[in-house]
Amino acid sequence: MGTGFLYDDLVQEILVRLPAKTLVRCRCVCKSWCSLISSPNFILDHVCRNKEAKHHQVLLRSFNNAEKKVRYKLCHDNEHLDEIMLIDFPFVSKRHDFFRMVGCVNGLVCLSDDMVEVTDTLILWNPMIRRFLTVPELKLDVESTDLGRSVFGFGFDACKNDYKLVRIVYRKNPDFEALQVEASIAIFRLSSSCWEVKGSASVPLLDTRQAYVNGVIHWLAYNKLIVGFDVKTEAFKPMMLPQPLQNANISDLTIASWCDLLSVFENGYWSGRLCLWVMKDYGASKSWTKQFVVESFVMVRSLRKNGSVVLQNIGGKLVMYNAKTNQFEEFKTHVEDTIYGFHMKSYIESLVLLDRTDVQYVL
């Protein structure tokens, strides 16, 4: 019996080091391997192993305007973003040319069809193993005519090994400058595959873009604050912006995770000046630090795990800025005929959704 346990431990130690696509095929070897690889604990161990080994990749979205076709591909996180594989993308937006990427956590991508207007079309997608789950429609005990703007957030509860999607639904015509706005709060947990309506809460009106840092989803608020949602405790908490940004127009700010730090970019569209602020000590407002300033750039298009920033210049071209060397480099990855639809996310491959029987598979 002892030898058997040693053998099982050794097999698991070997398997957890393999790529996700290889592990999907390895399930066909025998029933015990299939059971092991598809178990929630193994899937979590595989994610943790990839994080520890820093097996980071890049998920890149582009849009071919001539063909009206969205393309996704996985790339190595190197200088040239060398292509690993093209990815079949089976979803078609009903309202726009492509889905918005709400967030990407542990290889699971949250997509929303809300680029133009409020929608109930939400998808959790693991592009590496080609599996996805369509999130059920949220039912609220209020008249639909009373509902307006929706804001989504996506994160991971490490304590419960569960992925959560929070939806904040405001009443119509909310006051953008109000300190608090009445909203309905609902949480979708992947473990139960259903929504739980938490009731009403007073939440400032939030920008739709999120930054997921330290187990907390962050949004910029129109009342000059940052609002965080702790995925574990499911509680909201306010945070202060850097003092120089507290009177800035929210349209000039972008919240992000830069080198795993909560960050805010100030985009000066008319000045062509871009500034990055980072919170060095998470939760301490006094630790906000101006990291760098660059001139003649108007928009942050994406962030790299190595700290580089993909910028769009005044002429509409993409350029890579290396914050460590303070140098600009050519963006050497091929982008479709326009940068319209271009987006990049740091990605780590995983087996998330492999243990589910209610998911769909991309043929």
C-alpha positions as CSV (number, residue, x, y, z in Angstrom):
1,M,0.0,0.0,0.0
2,G,2.8,2.4,0.8
3,T,4.4,1.8,-2.6
4,G,1.1,2.6,-4.2
5,F,0.8,5.9,-2.4
6,L,4.3,6.8,-3.4
7,Y,3.5,6.0,-7.0
8,D,0.3,8.1,-6.9
9,D,2.1,11.1,-5.4
10,L,4.9,10.8,-8.0
11,V,2.4,10.6,-10.9
12,Q,0.6,13.7,-9.6
13,E,3.9,15.5,-9.2
14,I,4.8,14.8,-12.8
15,L,1.3,15.5,-14.3
16,V,0.9,18.9,-12.6
17,R,3.9,20.2,-14.5
18,L,2.5,19.4,-17.9
19,P,0.7,21.9,-20.2
20,A,-3.1,22.1,-20.1
21,K,-3.6,20.7,-23.6
22,T,-1.4,17.7,-22.8
23,L,-3.3,17.0,-19.6
24,V,-6.6,17.1,-21.5
25,R,-5.3,14.2,-23.7
26,C,-3.8,12.4,-20.7
27,R,-7.3,11.8,-19.3
28,C,-7.6,9.1,-21.9
29,V,-4.8,7.0,-20.4
30,C,-6.8,5.5,-17.6
31,K,-9.8,6.2,-15.3
32,S,-7.5,7.1,-12.4
33,W,-5.7,9.7,-14.4
34,C,-9.0,11.1,-15.7
35,S,-10.4,11.4,-12.2
36,L,-7.2,13.0,-10.9
37,I,-6.8,15.6,-13.7
38,S,-10.4,16.6,-13.6
39,S,-10.5,17.1,-9.9
40,P,-10.9,20.6,-8.4
41,N,-7.8,20.2,-6.2
42,F,-5.6,19.2,-9.1
43,I,-6.9,22.0,-11.3
44,L,-6.0,24.5,-8.5
45,D,-2.6,22.9,-8.0
46,H,-1.9,23.2,-11.7
47,V,-2.7,26.9,-11.7
48,C,-0.6,27.5,-8.6
49,R,2.3,25.6,-10.2
50,N,2.1,27.7,-13.4
51,K,2.1,30.9,-11.3
52,E,5.1,29.8,-9.2
53,A,7.0,28.9,-12.4
54,K,5.9,32.2,-14.0
55,H,4.6,30.5,-17.0
56,H,2.9,33.7,-18.2
57,Q,1.5,34.1,-21.7
58,V,-0.4,36.8,-23.5
59,L,-4.0,36.6,-24.9
60,L,-4.3,39.0,-27.8
61,R,-7.5,40.1,-29.5
62,S,-7.5,41.8,-32.9
63,F,-10.2,42.7,-35.4
64,N,-10.1,42.3,-39.2
65,N,-12.2,45.2,-40.5
66,A,-12.4,43.9,-44.0
67,E,-13.7,40.4,-43.0
68,K,-15.5,41.8,-39.9
69,K,-13.9,39.0,-37.9
70,V,-12.5,38.8,-34.4
71,R,-9.3,36.9,-33.9
72,Y,-7.7,35.7,-30.7
73,K,-4.3,34.2,-30.3
74,L,-2.0,33.1,-27.4
75,C,1.5,34.4,-27.5
76,H,4.7,33.9,-25.6
77,D,5.3,36.7,-23.1
78,N,8.6,37.7,-24.9
79,E,9.9,40.6,-26.8
80,H,8.2,39.7,-30.1
81,L,5.1,38.1,-28.5
82,D,5.7,35.0,-30.7
83,E,2.5,33.2,-31.5
84,I,1.8,30.0,-29.8
85,M,-1.6,29.2,-31.3
86,L,-4.6,30.8,-32.9
87,I,-7.8,30.2,-30.9
88,D,-11.2,29.4,-32.2
89,F,-13.6,32.0,-31.1
90,P,-17.2,30.7,-31.3
91,F,-19.1,33.8,-30.0
92,V,-20.8,36.4,-32.1
93,S,-21.8,39.7,-30.6
94,K,-25.4,40.8,-31.2
95,R,-24.6,44.5,-30.6
96,H,-21.0,45.2,-31.5
97,D,-18.0,43.8,-33.5
98,F,-16.6,42.0,-30.4
99,F,-17.1,41.2,-26.8
100,R,-15.6,43.2,-24.0
101,M,-13.1,41.4,-21.8
102,V,-14.3,42.1,-18.3
103,G,-11.4,40.2,-16.7
104,C,-9.0,37.3,-17.0
105,V,-8.2,35.2,-13.9
106,N,-6.3,31.9,-13.8
107,G,-6.9,31.2,-17.5
108,L,-10.6,31.9,-17.3
109,V,-11.8,34.9,-19.3
110,C,-15.1,36.8,-18.5
111,L,-16.7,38.2,-21.7
112,S,-19.6,40.6,-21.8
113,D,-21.6,41.8,-24.8
114,D,-22.1,45.3,-23.3
115,M,-19.8,47.4,-25.4
116,V,-22.8,49.5,-26.6
117,E,-25.6,48.9,-24.2
118,V,-26.7,46.9,-21.1
119,T,-26.9,43.2,-21.8
120,D,-27.4,39.8,-20.1
121,T,-25.0,38.0,-22.4
122,L,-22.1,36.9,-20.2
123,I,-19.6,34.1,-20.9
124,L,-16.9,32.4,-18.9
125,W,-14.4,31.0,-21.4
126,N,-11.2,28.9,-21.0
127,P,-9.6,29.4,-24.5
128,M,-6.8,26.9,-23.8
129,I,-9.1,23.9,-23.3
130,R,-11.8,25.3,-25.5
131,R,-14.6,25.2,-23.0
132,F,-17.1,27.8,-22.0
133,L,-20.1,28.4,-19.8
134,T,-22.9,30.8,-20.7
135,V,-23.9,32.7,-17.5
136,P,-27.7,32.4,-16.9
137,E,-29.7,35.6,-17.1
138,L,-30.1,37.5,-13.9
139,K,-33.7,37.9,-12.7
140,L,-34.3,40.9,-10.4
141,D,-37.5,41.5,-8.4
142,V,-38.0,45.0,-9.9
143,E,-39.5,46.2,-13.1
144,S,-37.0,46.1,-16.0
145,T,-38.0,49.7,-16.8
146,D,-36.5,50.8,-13.5
147,L,-33.0,49.4,-14.4
148,G,-30.2,51.3,-16.1
149,R,-26.5,51.1,-16.2
150,S,-24.8,47.8,-15.2
151,V,-21.2,47.3,-14.0
152,F,-19.5,43.9,-13.8
153,G,-16.5,42.6,-11.9
154,F,-14.8,39.2,-12.1
155,G,-12.4,37.6,-9.6
156,F,-11.3,34.5,-7.7
157,D,-12.0,33.5,-4.1
158,A,-8.9,31.6,-3.2
159,C,-10.3,30.4,0.2
160,K,-13.2,28.7,-1.4
161,N,-11.6,27.9,-4.8
162,D,-14.5,29.7,-6.5
163,Y,-14.8,32.2,-9.3
164,K,-17.2,35.0,-8.8
165,L,-18.9,37.5,-11.0
166,V,-20.5,40.6,-9.4
167,R,-23.1,42.7,-11.1
168,I,-24.1,46.2,-9.9
169,V,-27.4,47.3,-11.5
170,Y,-28.2,51.0,-11.1
171,R,-31.6,52.7,-11.4
172,K,-32.2,54.7,-14.6
173,N,-30.7,58.2,-14.9
174,P,-28.4,58.1,-11.8
175,D,-26.6,61.2,-10.6
176,F,-23.0,60.8,-11.8
177,E,-21.7,63.2,-9.1
178,A,-23.7,61.6,-6.2
179,L,-21.6,60.2,-3.4
180,Q,-23.9,57.2,-3.2
181,V,-26.4,55.7,-5.7
182,E,-29.0,53.1,-5.0
183,A,-28.2,49.8,-6.9
184,S,-29.1,46.1,-6.9
185,I,-26.1,43.8,-6.2
186,A,-26.0,40.2,-7.4
187,I,-23.2,37.6,-7.3
188,F,-22.7,34.7,-9.7
189,R,-20.6,31.9,-8.2
190,L,-19.2,29.3,-10.5
191,S,-19.4,26.6,-7.8
192,S,-23.3,26.9,-7.9
193,S,-23.7,28.2,-11.4
194,C,-26.4,30.6,-10.3
195,W,-26.9,34.2,-9.2
196,E,-27.6,35.3,-5.6
197,V,-29.2,38.7,-5.3
198,K,-27.7,40.4,-2.3
199,G,-30.3,43.1,-2.3
200,S,-29.8,46.9,-2.6
201,A,-26.8,48.9,-1.6
202,S,-25.6,52.5,-1.9
203,V,-22.6,52.4,-4.3
204,P,-21.1,55.4,-6.2
205,L,-21.5,55.3,-9.9
206,L,-18.6,53.3,-11.3
207,D,-16.7,53.2,-14.6
208,T,-17.0,49.8,-16.2
209,R,-13.3,48.9,-16.4
210,Q,-11.8,46.9,-13.5
211,A,-8.5,46.1,-12.0
212,Y,-8.1,42.9,-10.0
213,V,-5.4,43.1,-7.4
214,N,-4.9,41.3,-4.0
215,G,-8.2,39.4,-4.3
216,V,-10.1,42.7,-4.7
217,I,-11.9,44.0,-7.8
218,H,-11.4,47.8,-8.3
219,W,-13.3,50.4,-10.3
220,L,-12.9,54.1,-10.7
221,A,-15.9,56.0,-9.3
222,Y,-17.3,59.2,-10.7
223,N,-17.2,60.8,-7.2
224,K,-13.4,60.8,-7.3
225,L,-12.8,57.6,-5.4
226,I,-11.7,54.0,-6.1
227,V,-14.3,51.4,-5.0
228,G,-13.1,47.9,-4.2
229,F,-15.1,44.7,-3.9
230,D,-13.4,42.0,-1.8
231,V,-14.1,38.7,-3.6
232,K,-13.7,36.7,-0.4
233,T,-15.9,38.8,2.0
234,E,-18.2,40.1,-0.8
235,A,-18.0,43.6,0.8
236,F,-17.3,47.0,-0.8
237,K,-14.7,49.4,0.4
238,P,-13.7,52.9,-0.7
239,M,-10.1,53.9,-1.5
240,M,-8.6,57.3,-2.2
241,L,-7.1,58.3,-5.5
242,P,-3.6,59.9,-5.5
243,Q,-4.1,63.5,-4.3
244,P,-3.1,65.1,-7.6
245,L,-5.8,63.0,-9.4
246,Q,-8.7,63.7,-7.1
247,N,-10.0,66.6,-9.3
248,A,-9.2,64.8,-12.6
249,N,-12.0,63.9,-15.1
250,I,-12.6,60.2,-14.8
251,S,-12.5,59.9,-18.7
252,D,-8.8,60.9,-18.4
253,L,-8.0,58.0,-16.0
254,T,-7.5,54.3,-16.4
255,I,-7.4,51.9,-13.5
256,A,-5.1,48.9,-13.9
257,S,-2.9,46.2,-12.4
258,W,0.7,47.1,-13.2
259,C,3.4,44.6,-12.0
260,D,0.7,43.3,-9.6
261,L,0.2,46.7,-8.0
262,L,-2.9,48.8,-8.0
263,S,-2.3,51.5,-10.6
264,V,-4.0,54.5,-12.2
265,F,-2.9,56.0,-15.5
266,E,-3.6,59.6,-16.2
267,N,-4.2,60.0,-20.0
268,G,-3.8,63.6,-21.2
269,Y,-5.6,63.4,-24.5
270,W,-5.0,67.0,-25.4
271,S,-1.6,67.4,-23.8
272,G,-0.3,64.0,-25.2
273,R,1.1,63.4,-21.7
274,L,0.7,60.1,-19.8
275,C,1.5,59.5,-16.2
276,L,1.4,56.3,-14.1
277,W,0.6,56.3,-10.3
278,V,1.1,53.0,-8.3
279,M,0.0,52.1,-4.8
280,K,3.3,50.7,-3.4
281,D,1.7,49.5,-0.1
282,Y,-1.7,48.1,-0.9
283,G,-4.5,49.8,1.1
284,A,-2.3,52.7,2.2
285,S,-3.3,55.9,0.4
286,K,-0.1,57.6,1.4
287,S,1.9,55.1,-0.6
288,W,0.6,56.4,-4.0
289,T,3.8,57.1,-6.0
290,K,4.2,58.7,-9.4
291,Q,6.1,55.9,-11.3
292,F,6.8,57.6,-14.7
293,V,5.7,60.2,-17.1
294,V,5.8,59.9,-20.9
295,E,5.1,62.6,-23.5
296,S,3.3,62.5,-26.9
297,F,1.1,59.5,-26.1
298,V,-2.6,59.6,-25.5
299,M,-3.8,56.1,-24.6
300,V,-2.8,53.0,-22.7
301,R,-3.8,50.0,-24.8
302,S,-2.4,47.2,-22.7
303,L,0.1,46.2,-19.9
304,R,2.7,43.5,-19.9
305,K,3.6,41.3,-17.0
306,N,7.2,42.5,-17.3
307,G,6.1,46.1,-16.6
308,S,6.2,47.2,-20.3
309,V,3.2,49.3,-21.5
310,V,1.6,49.2,-24.9
311,L,0.8,52.8,-25.9
312,Q,-1.1,54.4,-28.7
313,N,0.6,57.6,-30.0
314,I,-1.1,60.7,-31.4
315,G,-0.8,59.2,-34.9
316,G,-2.7,56.1,-33.9
317,K,0.3,53.7,-33.9
318,L,1.2,51.2,-31.2
319,V,4.5,51.6,-29.4
320,M,6.0,49.6,-26.5
321,Y,7.3,51.6,-23.6
322,N,9.9,49.9,-21.3
323,A,9.5,51.5,-17.9
324,K,12.8,49.9,-16.6
325,T,15.0,51.5,-19.3
326,N,12.7,54.5,-20.0
327,Q,13.0,53.5,-23.7
328,F,10.4,53.3,-26.5
329,E,10.5,50.1,-28.6
330,E,8.8,49.1,-31.8
331,F,5.7,47.0,-31.3
332,K,6.8,44.0,-33.2
333,T,3.6,41.9,-33.1
334,H,1.4,41.8,-36.2
335,V,-1.9,43.5,-35.7
336,E,-4.8,43.3,-38.1
337,D,-5.4,46.2,-40.6
338,T,-6.4,48.6,-37.8
339,I,-5.8,48.8,-34.1
340,Y,-9.6,49.0,-33.7
341,G,-10.5,46.0,-31.4
342,F,-6.9,45.5,-30.3
343,H,-6.6,44.3,-26.7
344,M,-4.1,42.2,-24.7
345,K,-4.4,40.4,-21.4
346,S,-1.8,38.6,-19.3
347,Y,-2.8,35.0,-19.4
348,I,-1.8,31.8,-17.5
349,E,-3.1,28.5,-18.9
350,S,-5.2,26.4,-16.7
351,L,-7.8,23.5,-16.6
352,V,-10.5,25.6,-15.1
353,L,-14.0,24.3,-16.3
354,L,-12.5,20.9,-17.0
355,D,-14.3,19.5,-14.0
356,R,-17.7,20.8,-15.1
357,T,-20.4,18.8,-16.8
358,D,-22.6,21.9,-17.6
359,V,-20.1,23.6,-19.9
360,Q,-20.0,23.7,-23.7
361,Y,-17.1,22.6,-25.9
362,V,-15.8,24.5,-28.9
363,L,-15.5,22.0,-31.7
